[in-house]
Amino acid sequence: MANQRFNISMKKFLSDPILGVIILLLLVGGVASFTVEVFFTLQNFTNFLSGSYFVMLLAMGMTVVLISGGIDLSIGAVMALCAGIVAKLALQGMSVPLVIVCALAVGAFVGCLNGLLVTVVGLPDFIATLAMSAFATGILFIWTKGTPIVGYMDETYKQIGGLAPIYREVTVPMVIAIVVAFALGAMLKKTKFGVHLFSVGSNRLATRQSGINVTNIRILAYVISGVCAALSGIIMAGRNTTVPPDLGGGYEVLAIAAALIGGASLMGGRGRILGAILGEVVLAMTINIINLLGVPSSYQKIFIGGILLLAVLVNQLVISSRTKILMRSTNKK
Amino acid sequence: MKSTIKTKTLVLAVIASLVTLTMTGSAANAIGTLKQDALTGTSATVDTAATDAAIRKLVNGRTIKLGFAPPILSEAYTIAQQGAWNQMKDYETRYGVKWVWTEEAPLNNAHSGVETTGFIQNYVAKKYDAVFVCSAAPAAVMQQLYKQGSAKGVEFYQFNSTEQLNQKSQATDATAGLSSVSNISYDNRWQSGALAAQYIAKELKGKGEIIMILGPAGSDWTKLREQGFRAVIKKFPGLKIVGAADGGYVRDKGLTAAADLLTKYPKINAIYGENEDMALGASAAIDAARLKHWDGKSGIITIGADGLVSGMDEIRKGNLTATVNVGYADMGRTMIRTMFAHKVLGMDVAKFIRVPTVIVDKSNVDIFQSQIKAELATKVKY
C-alpha cells in the first residue's frame, strides 16, 4: 500500500511541469558551485535574491494572466509609474501606508483598464497592454519632466527597497514576495476562481458555455497583474533610491521569461506560482554566475536565451512524458 | 551705401573671429559658456548694440523650425534641451528670431535607434530647418538619412554622439565622410573614460584594484569609454582591473552587477561606472555589503560620468566620490549657436566641436551643480 502511494507520488512529481525548472536550477547551481569559488555562500545568495524579488512579483502576476490565456506587456511601465507615485507622494510628506495604498490602487486601476480593453472593447491583449505601457510611460515622463524624482528616501524606504534588512538577512521585499506567493498559490489551487482561471485559459468557449463569467475572470487576472506590478514598483522606489523617467523598460520581458521557464504557457491554461519564482531564480542565478565568472557582457543575452530555450525544451519533455503516463494509466483502466 | 557695406563687413569679421575662437574650444572656460555668446563675446566688455541690430535686420523676424531627437528622454537630455532653449530665448530677445521646437524621443530601448530613424523622416517630410540628433542606430544608416534630408534642405547636427568611433580622417576629406553639418559632443574616450581612470590613479597613487560596471554590450558609448579607461589604467602597473560586468546604464542593474562583483572582490579600491546611474547603483552595493565609501584616504572610490543634478547631490552626501561632467547644458547651447551661425549667418562651422568636460568631486561640486541648476531654473520652454 505504502509502496503504491510512493509510486503514485513519484509519478505525480515526475509529470509536474515544475520538474523542468527544478532540473534546470540544480543543473545551473551544480555547475556553478564547482566552477565559481564564492557562488555557494550565503552572501552571494542574499545578493542575487535581493535583486530578484521585484521581478518575481512581476512574474507571479504575469503567470496569472498567462494562465487565463492573456499576456500583460504593461507591467514594466506600471511598475515604474507606481514607483513614481510612491516617490512623489513620499516627497509631499504623505504617510507610508497611505502612499502604498495609493500605488496599489493605481496598479489595480491600470490592470482593470487593461482587462476592460481586452474583454469589453475586444482589443488583442498584446496591443491593449502595449498601448497601456506607452501610456503609463508617457504619464511618468510628463509628470517627471524627464528628470528623476529624488530626495524621498529615508530609513523606511530603505527597508521597503530591501537596502536595509528588518532582521538579519530578512528584508521587506523577501516577506512581500513570500506572502504574495502563498496567497496567489492558494488562490490558484484552492479557490473556485483559480479553477475557473485555468478553465478560461484552456478553453474559453467551453468555459463560457458552462455558465462561467469569463469576462470577469479575465479582468480580475489583469487586476492581479497590475497589483503585483504596483507592489514591485513600491519595492523598486526604495531599492533604486530615485525614480528616473525611463525606469521599468524591459522588465516585462524578464517576467515573461521567468513565467515561461517556470512552466507557464503562452497558449494559456498552464502555469505555477512556484514555477514563476524558480524561473526568476534561474535567471538571476545565471546573471550572477556570468558576473562572477567575468564573462563579457555580450555573452549575457546568449546565456539567458540558451537558458530560456533549455527550460522550454525540458518543459516539453516533461509534458510529453506526462501525456504518456496519463495514456498508459487510462489504457490500464 | 559704402558705409553700410563697411559696417556689414566689420560685423561679419567680428562674428567670424569670435565663432572660430569658440569652436576651437579656446574660448570655452572651465565652467562652460553660460555667460558667453558665440556671436558677440561677453557683453560686459564689448558693446554689442550694432552687431545685434545688424543680425536682427538679417533675421527679420524669421521662424526657424528645429527638431530634437535624443535617444531617450532622461535627465541628461532634459538638461541639454534646457540649455538649447535658454540659448534660443537669448537669440529671440536679441535678434527677434522665432522658434518652433519639436522633440521626438523613443520611450523604450535607447540602444536600438530604430524609432529615431522614423523621427528623422518625419522631420524631413515636415520641412524642418534643422534637426539635432543623438542616436544609437548604425552610423551608416543615420548618415544616409542625413544625406537624403540635406538634399531637401534640412540641416542635421549630431550631439552627444559617438562619431569618433568610425569617422574618416579630415586630412583627405573635409567632411570626414559625414553628412551632418556639425557634431557637437565630447570625446567619449579621452574626455570621459580616460578622465575617470586618471582620477582613480591620482587618488589611489597608482596602486589598487578596480571593477568596472559597463553599459550594454554593443553600445558605442560603452566601447569608447571603456577604451579610454583601459588605455590610462594600462599606464599604471600598480592598477589592475579585476572584474567587469554589464549594468545596462541603469541603476538597478548597476547595483546587481556591483553586488555580484563585490562578493568575489571585497577588497577592491575603486568602482568605475560608465554612467552616473550605474555608479550610484554600485554605491548602494557598497552600503549593502557593509563596505566603506572613499573618504580621501581609504574606502572604495566610486566614479561615474554624466554630470546630473541628482548625481551631484550624491557627491555632496559622499555616496558618489566623483563624476565626469560631460557638459550637457553647454552642449545644448552650443547646438543652437552652431546652427544659428551656419543656417542663419551662412558661416562655416567646425565639423567636430568638443564641449569641455571636467571631473566633479566634493572640492568643486558647488560650481558645477549651481551652473546646471541655474540653466534648469530659467523655466524657458519652447
Boltz contact constraints between the chains, C-beta under 6 A:
constraints:
  - contact:
      token1: [A, 38]
      token2: [B, 263]
      max_distance: 6.0
  - contact:
      token1: [A, 38]
      token2: [B, 264]
      max_distance: 6.0
  - contact:
      token1: [A, 43]
      token2: [B, 263]
      max_distance: 6.0
  - contact:
      token1: [A, 44]
      token2: [B, 263]
      max_distance: 6.0
  - contact:
      token1: [A, 47]
      token2: [B, 259]
      max_distance: 6.0
  - contact:
      token1: [A, 47]
      token2: [B, 263]
      max_distance: 6.0
  - contact:
      token1: [A, 51]
      token2: [B, 256]
      max_distance: 6.0
  - contact:
      token1: [A, 134]
      token2: [B, 107]
      max_distance: 6.0
  - contact:
      token1: [A, 137]
      token2: [B, 107]
      max_distance: 6.0
  - contact:
      token1: [A, 141]
      token2: [B, 73]
      max_distance: 6.0
  - contact:
      token1: [A, 146]
      token2: [B, 73]
      max_distance: 6.0
  - contact:
      token1: [A, 146]
      token2: [B, 78]
      max_distance: 6.0
  - contact:
      token1: [A, 147]
      token2: [B, 75]
      max_distance: 6.0
  - contact:
      token1: [A, 147]
      token2: [B, 78]
      max_distance: 6.0
  - contact:
      token1: [A, 148]
      token2: [B, 75]
      max_distance: 6.0
  - contact:
      token1: [A, 148]
      token2: [B, 310]
      max_distance: 6.0
  - contact:
      token1: [A, 150]
      token2: [B, 310]
      max_distance: 6.0
  - contact:
      token1: [A, 240]
      token2: [B, 251]
      max_distance: 6.0
  - contact:
      token1: [A, 240]
      token2: [B, 252]
      max_distance: 6.0
  - contact:
      token1: [A, 242]
      token2: [B, 310]
      max_distance: 6.0
  - contact:
      token1: [A, 245]
      token2: [B, 73]
      max_distance: 6.0
  - contact:
      token1: [A, 246]
      token2: [B, 72]
      max_distance: 6.0
  - contact:
      token1: [A, 246]
      token2: [B, 74]
      max_distance: 6.0
  - contact:
      token1: [A, 249]
      token2: [B, 108]
      max_distance: 6.0
  - contact:
      token1: [A, 288]
      token2: [B, 260]
      max_distance: 6.0
  - contact:
      token1: [A, 291]
      token2: [B, 245]
      max_distance: 6.0
  - contact:
      token1: [A, 291]
      token2: [B, 257]
      max_distance: 6.0
  - contact:
      token1: [A, 291]
      token2: [B, 260]
      max_distance: 6.0
  - contact:
      token1: [A, 292]
      token2: [B, 260]
      max_distance: 6.0
  - contact:
      token1: [A, 292]
      token2: [B, 264]
      max_distance: 6.0
  - contact:
      token1: [A, 294]
      token2: [B, 243]
      max_distance: 6.0
  - contact:
      token1: [A, 297]
      token2: [B, 214]
      max_distance: 6.0
  - contact:
      token1: [A, 297]
      token2: [B, 217]
      max_distance: 6.0
  - contact:
      token1: [A, 297]
      token2: [B, 246]
      max_distance: 6.0
  - contact:
      token1: [A, 298]
      token2: [B, 217]
      max_distance: 6.0
  - contact:
      token1: [A, 300]
      token2: [B, 246]
      max_distance: 6.0
